[in-house]
Every structure is written in structure tokens, then in C-alpha cells.
């Protein structure tokens, strides 16, 4: 493997509490019921707009306004609720020392993606960072993933895509990459297997052994 591609939420960073805080802040201000941790887990993965649509009551008529309010709140997050996973820094540093290229491909808005990574990593730590900028369709469409491989000058067959969501499993397959499902994130082994995953890692230490 010449390059390792990662999802962000639930794979590189535990963002669940941060996302839930800002969604609930918006819902509370508009008199809507707040969402639970389990609901947040179920709703993430397909981008911010889908997250808000799923968080709102079925009869809500102001979805676009809710989405814009969430983005505004989210853009001012101080990152206090974010955290990395056990063994992650050691694994990422080891792969960099081995000369492997590291990329992040996420459905999270591009600016929020960069802000989240900046809390834990130097600006040039990852060789490619791609979030939802509006230039490419979101995952599982493979366009951004293929573009990243092209930018890094590596063939998709020499890349592995690591992610905790169904969309990551499908993206790896459609991009022609080896896929490894991250079981430390927001989906269960059963959910990921149902999406087509055949290779799994319980944590970063196990992922290091696999790779």
C-alpha cells in the first residue's frame, strides 16, 4: 500500500459529541426535540445537509434555515469536545516514516474538516485533505477519492481506504481500492458487513498489523 485514505468522523477523529452539541443547539433554539447520542450516530455519514434533514421532525418546514444556522454555529466550534483514538498518533506517524501517503476524504464541510484536523495535526501532516466543498459529489461517489489518488500520483490499486461508515465501504469498492472497515467508529460490524465490507480492524493497533 503506497497510500492510506481515511474517513474523518468516527475514523480519524471522534466528533460525535461536537456534532451533537451543535445540532441540538440549533434544534433547541427552534423549539424542536433534541437528538440522542444514538440518533447522532445513525444520522451522520452522508454530509451536513442530510444530518440536519434527519435530525428535524418530519413536519419541519424550515430545513434550509436550520441547515444554515447549524453551519454558522459549527463554524465557531472551539473543538473542546473532539478527541483522537487510542494508538492513532503512533500508527499515523509510523506510516509517514515508512513513506506512505496519507489522505482524508470526508463528507464533512471542507472548512470544518480543516479546522478539525488543525486541532491535532500540523497543516501539512496529511498529503491530501478533501471535504465537501461543492466541487465533487459526496461519498459514496468515488470522484473525489479518485482525484486525490491522481493528485498523489498513486494508482487506486495501491491504496487502501479506511472508514467506519457504509459510504466508506462503497467508496473503496467504486474507487477500485482495498477497503478496511474501522470498528472503533459509529457503525457496527453487522452494518458494515451488510454494506459489503469483508475486512475489519478493531482499533489502530490492529490496523497497523493488517497493513
Buried (B, 14 or more C-beta within 10 A) or exposed (E): BBBBBBBBBBBBBBBBEBBBBBBBBBBEEEEBEBBEEEBBBBBBBBBBBBBBBBBBEEEBEEEEEBBEBBBEBBEEBEBEBBBBBEBBEEBBEEBBEEEBBBBBBBBBBBBBBBBBBEBBBEEEBBBBBBBBEEEBEBBBBBBBBBBBBEEBEBEBEBBBBBBBBBBBBBBBBBBBBBBBBBBBBBBEEEBBBEBEBEBBBEBBEBBBEEB
